Amino acid sequence: MADMKTASILISSLFLFATASGESVRVYFGTGAEGIFRSQLDLETGVLSEPELAVKTAGAGFIEISPDRRFVYATGSGEDGGAVNAFAVEAAEGNLRPLNRQSSGGSGPCHVNVTPDGKGVFVANYGSGSVSSFPVNNDGSLGNPASVRQHEGSGPEKGRQDGPHAHSINPSPDGRFAFAADLGTDKLMVYAIDPATKRLDPAAVPLVKLAPGAGPRHFAFHPNGRFAYVINELNNTLTAFSYDAAAGSLVETQTVPTLPESFEGFSKTAEVRVHPSGRFLYGSNRGHESIAVYAIDSGKGTLQLVEWEPVGGKHPRNFNLDPSGRFLLAANMESNNVVVFRIDQESGALEPAGHEIALPRPMCVRFWQPGSEEAAWRPLFDGTTFDGWEGDLEWFRIEDGAIVAGSLEKAIPRNEFLASKDEFGDFELRFEAKLVGQATNAGVQFRSQREEGTREMIGYQCDIGIWPGGVIWGAIYDESRRRVMLTEVDQATVGAAVRTGAWNTLRVRAEGAHIQIWVNDVLASDFFESDDAIPQRGRFGLQIHSGAPTECSYRGLEIREL
């Protein structure tokens, strides 16, 4: 049997490795320690790289990644109570850059999720027994709460069910409904999601009752969208449902135990996950220290036990399956380790891969893979050195992962440019910029060259700042060549989008004669070059304009060649 299992793993591994988007996948870990960590999982060997801190942040026990892979959202804590935090993913290295923080609308936030369109974030507050929703701004930051819904009720287990305890919230695959598992009330609360505002309102069928004392904790949809599952923490069971997507309603079809009948010790469940193939389901037991494995009936969605697999540690608070479905990573919080298991593609059974990492109080596992478009982006600036750039470094420095041009201490006697050493033709450039100080003008050169014998650059410039005529953020100026403004931005729309003295997101797309520039996702310039003699290839240049003491900071510089 062992030989057959090994052969099955080998055959399935070869197929899945061939269809995977790369040889490794990034893994983010929410922890009860100093922040969110990152590692790489080798999709051939199952080896996890030594974890590194992606961002230092308090209370990030649960995290979720946006569908476009550009942002990470995490529970948070602080002196002001529960919170949810937004981070931008620095795609090349995997570090996370804080965007903003919002109150979670309750105490003890324990679970966060993102709508399928990436435009809404939900958080479950265990302590207060409430759930909150937030719209997502264009830059990935969180808007003010769209809704805070307080649960009511209790359950029979004293101490754990004296009041409501929202433990998770999951959107439906189509983003129309949200399902909040409340451990304290033995209910799944069902909400309709407003598609524009992300406000949560009770659905037509507003709740599903579980067995008294069940303690529903986490919830998962089947990939086919017709089945759903909840793992019940207090009575150590899994409940299967059929799902009516049109009505947003669940009908219970089965409840099965997660523990062997012979087990007499203390144990409580934690996480539930469905295999990407839809053929298997997994649930974790804290105390029994195991993953329960089930086969899923493809017609009815019901469960048949396959095995219990020891997790190789204590307290498997969370686990997850890599996107290829080849490996399961078990996060053992109390033994401070993450253990890798291979998944038999025929039976769903687990087998230790022989690899693990040490990690302080791991509490959540999430995988990050770039989409085909995202994978094409690469950094122009590594965040720490001027490699690939040249210029007068009296006027440029690196600070907090950004290039800072200019000075707030002295006037800038002439235009200064930090120029890329490489040239580019058709491209899309994205970056963030912040302008502060007494002057009001800077910019980014593209398809440009150094002017011989001077520090100037000749070419197109994406302007940044304000000019006597008004806002010029995203306007195109022909620097030192025709010396004319090629586009003028709409003062109302672009002016409203610009965040004065703060970070602004810009995107420049140049394809042939067509040039477009967006500022905070607002189209500022849409220009077609009519002069065939104007070069369509050149260098980038980060400018600080001559004048009074001023600084312009640039960060997150990434390019995708077209």
N, C-alpha and C positions, 0 to 999 in steps of 0.2 A: 504493500500500500504506500509506503514511504517513497519507493522508487517511482510509482505512478504519479504521486503528488508532485515530486520534483520535476518529472517530465512535463506535467501540465503547467507548472510554473514557468519552466524554460520556454515552452512553445508560446504561451500567452505573453511572456515578457518580451520575446523577440518581436511579436506583432505590435505590442503596445509601444515598445521603444521606437519602432520604425515610424509610428504614427504620432509620437509625442512631438511637441513643438521645439524641444531642445533636449540636451543631455542632462540638464538639471533644472530644478524648479526652486524658486525662492520660497522660504517659509518665514512667516512672521509669528512670533509668540507673544501673546499677552501674558503678563506675569503679575504676581503679587509682590514683586521686588521693586527695582528702581525704574522700570519702564518697559518698553517694547523691544524685543530682541529680534534679530534676523539671522538666518542660516541658509545654506543651500543643500538641497537633497539631490544626490546623484540618482538619476532614474534608472541606472543600470545596476549599480551595486547596493543602493540603499544607504550609503554613507551620508551622514549629516556633517556639514562643516562646523567648525568651532563657532558657537554663537557670538554675535557682536551686538552691542547696544545700538539700536536704530534711532531711538529717541528717549531721552530721560523724561519721564512723566509719572505722576502719582496716580495710583488706582486703576491702571489699565489692565484689569483682570480679564476684560472681554473686548475683542476688537472685531471689526468687519471691514472688508475692502469694497470699494465702489465697483460697479460692473465694468467701467472703463479702465480700471486699475490705476487711476491717477491719484486716488485719495484713500486714506485709512481713517476710520472713525473708532473711537475708544471710549469706554467708560472712564470716569475720572473722579478724583476726590480732592478735597482741600478744606481750608478753614471755612469756606463759604458753603460747604455741603457737597452733595452729589453733583456731578457734571458729566457732560459728553464733550469730547475733544475732537477736532478735525485736524488732519495732517495731510500734507502733500507728499507724494512719493517721488523721491529723486531716483528716477528709473535706473540710471546706470549703476549706482552703488547700492541703492536700497535704503538709504537713510530716510528718515521722515522729518519733514519740516513743519513745525506748528503753524496752523492757520488761525484758528480761534477756538474759543471755549464758550459753551452755553450751560446754564444751570439745567440739570436733568429734570427739574420740575418735581423732585421728590428726594427721598433719602435712599441710600444703598443701591445705586444703579449697578446692575449685574449683567445686563445683556443689551447689545446694540445691533441694529440691523439696517439695511439699506434697501430701498425700493428697486425693482428691476430697471427702472429708467434712470436710477442714480440721482433723482431729484428730491428724494426724501429720506430722512434718517429717523429711526424709531429707537427709543430706549425704554427698558423695563426697570422700574425701581422696586427692588425687593423690600426694602425697609418700610416704605410708605404704602406699598401696594398700589402703585399707579403706573401708567404708561404715558409717554410724551412723544410728540412728533415734531419734526423740524423741516422746513424747506431748505434745500441746498442751493447756495448762491452759485453763480457761474464759475467762480474761482475755487469752488469746493468747500468754502467755509459754510458754517451753519447760520441760517437766519434765526430770527426770534421764534419761539415756540408757536406752532400752528394750533396745538391742542395739548391739554393735559387731562387725562381721564383717570379719575379716582375709582378704584374698585371697592366693593362693599361685600361683607360676609365673613364667614369663618368656617372651620371644619372641626371634626371630632378629636383630632390629636392635640392634646394640651401642650402648650409651649411652642409648637410649630404652626398651629392653625388657629391661633386666637384672633387673627384678623387677616386681611388680604396680604398676599406676598406675590406680586407679579414677578415671574422668574424668567420669562422670555417673551419676545414678540417677533413674529415672522410674517412677511408679506406673502400673499399668494403669488404663484408664478406669473399671473397676468397683471399684478400690481393693483387689483381692484379691492382686495380685502386684506385685513391683518388679523392674525390669531395670537392672542396673548394667553400664555399658560400661567394660571394663578395657583400656586402651591397652597396658599392659605385657604382658598375657597372651594377647591376641587372643581374648578371650572376652566374651560377655554372661552375667553371673551372674544367675540367676533366683531370687528369694526369695518365699516366701509371707508375707503380712502378717497378723499377728494383729489382728483387727478391734478388740479391746478395748485391748490394750497397745501396739500398733504395733511389736511385736518382729518382726524379720526372721529367718526360718529358711529353709534351703535348700528349694526347691520339689521336687516329685516329679521334674521334669526340671530339674536344678539349673544347667545351663549350656548355652550355644550356642557352638560353635566357629566363628570366622571364619578366613579365609585367613591363613597364617603371614605375619607382618609387616604385617597390615592396620592394626592400631592403632585399634580402635573408640573413638570419642570421644563423640559425642552421639547421641541416640535420640529418635524421634518416632512416635507413633501416628497413624494415619489417623482422621479424624472418625467413620468408620463402625465403628471398633473391630475390623475384620477384617484390616487390614494394618498393618505397622510397618516402620520404616526406621532404619538406623544409618549414620552417615557415618564413614568410616574415615580417620583423619588421616594415617597414614604412607604408605599406598599410593594415596591420593587416589581413593577409590572410594565409591560408595553401594551398600548392600546392602538389597534389599527382601525382606520376609517375609510369609507368610500367618500369621494368628494365631488360635489356638484359645483363646477366652476361658475356656471351662470348665476346660481343663487348664493354662492359662497357658503354652502351648508355641508356639514359633516354628518355621516351616519356611522355609528360604531359597528364594526364587523367582528372584532375579536379582541380579547385581552389575554396575554400570556405572561407567565412569570419570567423574570430575568435571572433567577437563582436556582440552583439544584434543590430538589426537595430535601436532600440530606443535609443541607447547610443550615446550621443553627446559630451562627454568629451574627454580629451586627453588620448591616450593610445597607447602603442607600445608593440609588442609581444617580447618574449625572447626565451624560450626553447620548444623543441618538443620531445616527447618520445612515443614509441610504447610499449604496454603491453606485457609481456613475452609470453602470450598466442597468441598474434597476432590478438586479437579480437577488441582491443580498441586503440585509440590514444589520446594523451593529449598535449595541448599547453597552455602556460602561457601568460597572459595579464597584463602588467604593466600600471596602470592607472585605468583600469576597476577592477584591483586587483582580478583576477579570473583565474581559470583553465578551459579551454574549453575542453569538453569531447566529443569524437566522437566514433561511432561504425564503424568498418571497414568491408566492403564487402569482403568476403573471396575469391570470384572469380575475382573481378576487382580491389580490393584495394582502392575503393572510400570510401568517408566519409559521415556519417550521424550524425548530431548533436544529442547528448544525453542531455547535460546540461552545464550550467556555474556554477562553484562552487566557492564561495568567499574563498580567501586564508587565511583569518585571520590575515592579515598584509598588509604591503605596499611594492610594487615593487618586485614581485616574479621573480627575475632574473634567478633563476634556480630551478629545482625540479628533482626528480628521483623516480623510483619505485623499491622497494626491490626485490631481485631475485625471491622470491616466488610469487610476483605479488599481495600481500595482502595489502600493504601499499604504499602510496605516501607521500613523504616528500617535502614540499614546503619551499624554502629558500627565505625569505622576506628580501631583503637587507636593505631597508630604515627603517623598523621597528625592525630590529635586532632580528628576531626570526625565528625559524624553526617549522612549524606546521605539525602534523601528520594526515593523512586522511586514513580511511579504504576504500578499493575498493570493490564494489559489483561485485562479480564474474560472475553474469548473465548479468548485464547491463553496467558495467564499471563505473557507477556513484560513486561519492565520498561522503563520510560522515565524518565529523570531528571525530577523535578518542578521543578527549578530552585531548590531550597531546601536549605539545610544550616545546621548550627550548629557552633560551635567548642565542644569539650568535652574536658577533660584525660583522656586514656587511657580512652575509653569501652569497656566490656567486657561489658555486658549491657543488654538493652532489654526492658522490660515495660510493658504497657498497663493502665491502671486506669480502669474505668468503673463507676459505682455501679449497683447493681440498682435496680429500680423502688422498692423500699422504702427502700434506702439513700439514694436521691436525694432523698427527702422530708425527710431530717434536715437541720437547719440549726443553726449555732452560736448560743448565747445570749451568749457571751463571746468577744471577738475575740483574747484572749490578751495584749493589750498596753494596752488602755484600758478605762475604766469607761463607755464609751458604752452607753446603754440601761439604766443602773443608777443608783440614787441611795441615799445613806446617809451616815453620818458617817465620813469617810475617815480620821479619827484612828485608827479601828479596822480599817481595811481597806487592803491594799496589793496590788500585783501583783508577783509574783516567779517567774521561770522559767516564765512562761506560766500561772500559777495565781493565783487570788484567795486571799490569806491573810487570814483573819479573826482578830482578837485580838492578843495580845502574850505573849511569854514573859518580858518584862521587868517587867511590872506587872499588878496585878489588874484585872479588868474590872468596873467598878462596876454595870453594868446590862446586860440583854440588848441586843445590837446586831444590826441586820439591814441587809444590803445588798439593796435591793428592785429588782426589774425594773420598768421604766416601763410595759411592755406587760402586758396581761392575756391569759389563755388559758383556754379551756374544756376540751374533751376533748383529751388529749395523751399522749405518751410522752416522758419525760425521762430522759436517761442522763448520768452524770457520775462522776467519781472524787472521793473524799474521804479526807483523812488527818488524824487527831486526835492532837496531841501536847501535853504539858504536865502541869500539876498537877491541873487539873479534868478532868471526864470526859464533857462533854455539849455537843453542838451539834446542828445540823439544817438541813433545807431546807424552807421554807414553800412551799405550793402552794395554789392557789385561795384566796388570802389577800388582805387589805387592811391598810393602815396603820391603826392605832388613832388616832383623831383626838386631837391634842394631846399624843401621846407618841411614843416611838421604837419602841413595840411593834408587832407585827403580829398580826392575828386571822385564824385559819384552820387548815387542816390542816398538820401538820409531820411530815416523815420524819425521825425521830430518829436521831442518831448518837452512839454512846458507850456508857457503862455507868452504871447507876443502882443504888441499893441492892438492888433486886430482881434484878439481873443485867444481861445484855446487852440494849441497846435499839436496836441497829443495825437499821434497817428497820421499827421500830415506828411506828405512827401516833398522834400526840398532837394533841388539839384545843386549840390555843394560844389563850389569852386569850378563849375563847368558852365552851365547856363545861368547859374545864380538866380533861379526863379523858383517860386513855390508852385509845384506841379499839381497839387490838390489842396483844397480847403475843406476842413472838417465841418460837419454840422454842429453848430455851437450848442444847440439844445440837447441833442442826444449824446454826443461825445462829452460835452461839458458835464452832463448829469452823471455819466459813467465814471469819470475820473475821480480818484480819491486823492485829494491834495495832501501832500506831505506823507503819504502812505504808499505801500506797495501797489503797483498796478501791473496787470498781466497784459502783455502785448504779443501779437502773432503777426509775422510778416510772411507772405507767400508770394514768390516770384517764379512764374512759369512762362518762359518765352517773353513776350512783350506785355504780359498781364501781371500787374502787381496789386496786391490787396493787403491791407493792414487792419487788424482788429485791436481795439483797446477794451479790455475787460469784456470781451465777447461782443462788443458793438462794432460793426463795420465802420471804420473811419475813412478809409481811402479805397477807391476802386479805379485803377488807372491803367490805361493802355498806352505804351510808348509807341509813337508814330515815326520816330527817327531811327532808321535802320542802322545808322552809324554808331549809335550808343551801345557800348559793350553790354552783353548779357552775362558777363562773368566777372568776378572780382573778389575782393577781400571784404571782411567785416571790420568796422571800426567803432569803438565805444568812445563817444565824445563828451568832453566837458567844455562848455562855451567860455570864451574870454569874458571877463567882467568881475563883478563883486564876488566876495567869498560865497561859494556854492559847492554843494556835493550832489552828484548823481550816482546812485548805487545800482548795480546790475547783478542779478543772480538767476540761477536756473536756466542758463543759456544752453539750449539744445537745438539741434538741427536734424532735419529729415530731408535728404536729397531726393529730388523727384526724377 
